Amino acid sequence: MGRYVTRRLIQAIPLLVAISIIVFAIIELAPGDAAQMYIDPDKGSDPEYLAQVRESLGLNRPVYVRYWAWLSRTLQGDLGFSFRTRRPVSLEIGDRLPNTLLLGGVSLLMSVVIAIPIGIVSALKRYSLLDYVLSTLSLVGISVPVFWVALLLLQVFAIRLNWLPGVGMHSVREQYEGWAAVVDVIRHTILPATVLSLAQTASWSRYQRSALLEVLGQDYIRTARAKGLRERQVIGIHALRNALIPTITLIGLSVPSIVTGAFITETIFGWPGMGRLGVDAINGRDYPIIMAVTMLSALLIVLGNLLADIAYAWADPRIRYD
């Protein structure tokens, strides 16, 4: 297993370099000039002043020089400085990363805890009324746009009923301490975490249902039942572990969303996380932040796939990487 993990990590290096080149090229080809976002409106028409702004942002150098400088700094752990705030990118990400880890971790946990039991129940009660109801709800969850659900929950629970806060991560008018502060954060987390987990829960439950139905039709399941094993043992020991493989793949691919956050959801709920940081960077043409968020997402996709492959060996003893 150790040899396999090392080989996969080495193979990821050229992949990440290729992704960085593509992202840097896309940013360079995007219409407009980042320097225009950071000029004084009173001096904006002065070519000499615009040249000074471009030089201060490092935009006056050729693209290949700028890419090589960015790559060299990144390999040394220096992500550069934000165009908007002039703060180190590492500090900008460090301020937002814990918030996104909280929101993404809660939403991922909610999806796993809800989706897998729903898929199991739906498969075991195949073609029953309960199966039809759960399948319909899953299809609705997959089809409904995330931003619509977010606005609906805001309208109902935050504005009309006033049960939960709808914006931010902390209450602005109150200064809570101790457990009161923890409860305040939990109340702010409920709505955005629910929105983030909705589509994942609906999709994962459908995959879990299909995978379990396929496994239940295999010969070794019929053999286990013929040996006189209880149905709970057949499902829990023989069927469920193999049926978890597709779901494990989806969970592994969802790991990047825990860190990079959800752009739409965090923007709607005003959550101070990586998703909102990415949106602000795109709107402000903050290239160092855009590169950092994108490459962090690419790195986590690679690691998520690796973790999913490792989890396969746990779920299915027939899988070996030696």
N, C-alpha and C positions, 0 to 999 in steps of 0.2 A: 504493500500500500504506500509506503514512504517513497519508493522509487516512482510509482505512478504519480503521486502528488508533485514530486520534484519535476518530473517531465512535463506535467501540465503547466506548472508555473513558468518553466523556461519557454514553453511554446506560447505563453500569453504575452511575452515581451514584444516580439515583432508585431503581434496583433494590436497591442496598445499604441505602439509607435505609429502604425498605419492609421489607426483611428484618430490620433492626434493630428496627423498630417491632413486628413480629410476635414476634420473640424476646423483647423486653422485656415484651410483653403476656403471653406464655406463662409467663414467670418470675413475673410478678405474680399470675397466676391460679392458679399451683400451690398446692396446699394446704399449710398450715403457715406458720410465721413464722421467718424467718432469724434473728431476734434470739434465739430460743429455743436456738439452737446455740451461742451465745457468752455465756451468762449463768452466773453462779456458782450452782451447785446450792443452796447455802445461802441465797441471796437470790432464788431464782427466783420465789417466790410474791409478792414485793413489787412492786406495780404501779408505784411510783415508780422502783424500780431498773430494771424492765423498760423503762420510758419513757426512762430515761437511756441504756440500751443501744441502743434504737432510734434515739435522737437521735445517738449517737456513730457509728452505722453509716449515718446519713442516711436511715433508713427511716420517719421520722416525717413526711416531706413528701409531698404528693400525687404520684401516679405520673407525671403529665405534667411536673411540675417536675423530678422525678428524671431522667426521660428527657432532657429538654432540657439539664440540667446534664451528663449523661453524654455526649450528642452534642457539646456545646460543647467539653468537655475532650478528647474523642477527636479532633475536628477539629484541635485544637492539639497533638496528639501525646501527651496525658496520658491514660493508660488507667485512672487511679485507683489505689486501694490494695486489696489483698486483705483480706477480712474475717478470714480465718484467721490469716495471718502478719503483717498490717499492713505488709507490704512493698509497694512499687510493683508493679503488675501487669506493667509492662514488664520489671522485673528477674526476676520469677517466670518469665515466658515466655523471657527471655534465657537463664536457667539451663537450661531444658528443651529449647529449640529445637535447639541443635546435636546433642543426643543423638537427637532424633527425625529430624533431617535425615540423620544417619548410618544409622539403622535403616531409614527409609523409602527412602532412596536406594539402599541395598544391595538391599532387597527388590524395588524397581522394576527395577533393573538385572538382577537374577536373572530376573524375570518376562519381560522383553524378550528376553534372551539365550536363554532356554529355550523360550518360547511360540512365537515366530516360526519357528524351525527346525522345531519339532514340527508346526506347522500346515502348513508347506511340504511336509515329508516326507509327512504324512498325505494331503494333496491330490494329490501326485504319485503316491503308491502307493494310489490310491483303490480301496476294496473288497478290498484285500489283507489278509493276516493282520496285518501291521504296522499297517495303518490301523485295523483292529478293536481291536487291543490299545491303541493310543494313544487312540482315541476312548473306549474303556471307562475308561481311567485318567483321562481328562479329565472324564468324567461323574462319576466317583467324587470327584475333586478339587472339583468344583462342589457336590456334594451333601453332603459330610461337613462338619459344623459346625466352625468355626475353633477353638472352645474345646476340642472333643474332640481334634482333632489336636494342639493345644498340650499338653494334659495327657498324651496318648499319647507324644509326643516327650520330654517331661520324664521320664515314667516309665521309658522305655527308655534314652535316651542320657545322662540326667543322674543318675538314681537307680540303675538296675540296672547299666548298663555303666560309668557314671562316666567317660564319654569327654569330655563337655562340661559346663560350668557351666550351671545352669538359672535362676539368679536374679541380677538386677542387671546392671551394666555393667562393674564392676571386681571383682576378688577382694578380699574383706574381710581375709583373714588374711595376704595377701602385699602388699608394697609394691614394685611393679615400676617400673623406669625404662627409658627408651630404647626399643629394639625389643621388649624383654620386655613393656613396658606396651602397646605396639601389638598384639602377639600376644594378650595377655590380653583386650583389647577385642574383637578379631576372634573369639576363642573364645566370648565372651559373646554376640556378635551372630549367630552361625550359627543357633541354634535359633529365636529370634523372627523373624529375617529369612526363614527357610524357611517358617514358618507364615504370615507375611504374604504371601509370594509364591505360595503354593500355589493359592489360589482364583483369583488373577489369572492365573497361568500356565495353569490349566485352562480358564478362560473365554476368554482371548485366543487360545489355540491353536485353539479351536473356531471363533471368528470368523475367524481367519486362514485356516483350511482352507476355510470356506464362501466367503470372499471370493475366494480364489485359484481355486477351482473355477468360480465364476461368471465370472471374468475369462478363464479358459482356454477358455471356450465362446464368446467374442466373435469377431466376424468378423476384426478386425485381427490376432488371434493366428493364425488360420488363414492369413491373408495373409502374415504374417511367416514362417511355416513353409513356405509355398509358394515364397517367395523363396529358400529354401535356407539360411536362418539355422540355426545350431546350436541345439539344444534349450536349452543353457545360456544363450545370448543371448536366446532367446525368453522364457525364464522370468525371467532376471535384469534385462533391459532393458525389455521390453514388459509383462510380466504382473505382476511383483512390485510395482513402484512403484504401480500402480493398485490392487492388492490390499491395499496397506498402509493405505489410507484409513480403513476401519473400525477397524483396530487403533490408528491415530493418534488417533482420537476417544476410544477407551477409555483410552489413555495420558494424553491431555489431561485427562480427567475424573478420573484417578487422582492428578494433581498435588497436590490438597489433602491426600490421605492422607500425603504425604511430610512435611508440616509439622504437621498436626493429629494425626498418629499414629493408631494403632489402639487403641481403648479397651480391648478385651478382651485383646488380645495383650500390651500393655504392662503391664496389671494382673496377668495370670497370671505373666509372667516378671519382674515387679518392675523393669521398665525405666524409668528416670527420664526420661520424655519427656512430650510434650504430651498424649498420650492418658491417661496416668496422672494428669497434672495436672487434666485435665477431669473424670475420675472423682472425684478427691478434692474438686474444687470442687462437683460435683453433690451428693455426699454431705454436704458441709458447707454447702450453700446459699450458696456464695461467689459472689454475683451478678457482681461485676466480672470475675472470672476466667472465668465461664461466658460472659459477653457477649464478652470478648476472644477466647476460643477459637472461639466460633461465628462471629463476624464475620471472623476471620482465615480460617476455612474457607470462608465465602461469597466473600470476596475472591479466594481462590486458585481457586475453581471458575470464577469469571469469567475470571481470567487463564489458567487451563488451557484453557478453551474457545477463548479468543483465540489461544493458542499452537497449538492444534489446527487452527484455521482457517488460520493462517499456514503451517503444515506441509502443508496440503492443496495449496497452490500449488507446493510443492516436489515433492510426490508425483505430482501430475497437472498437466502443463503447460497443460491446457485451462482450468484454474480461474484466473480473474483477478479482482482486487478493485478495479481502477481504474475 
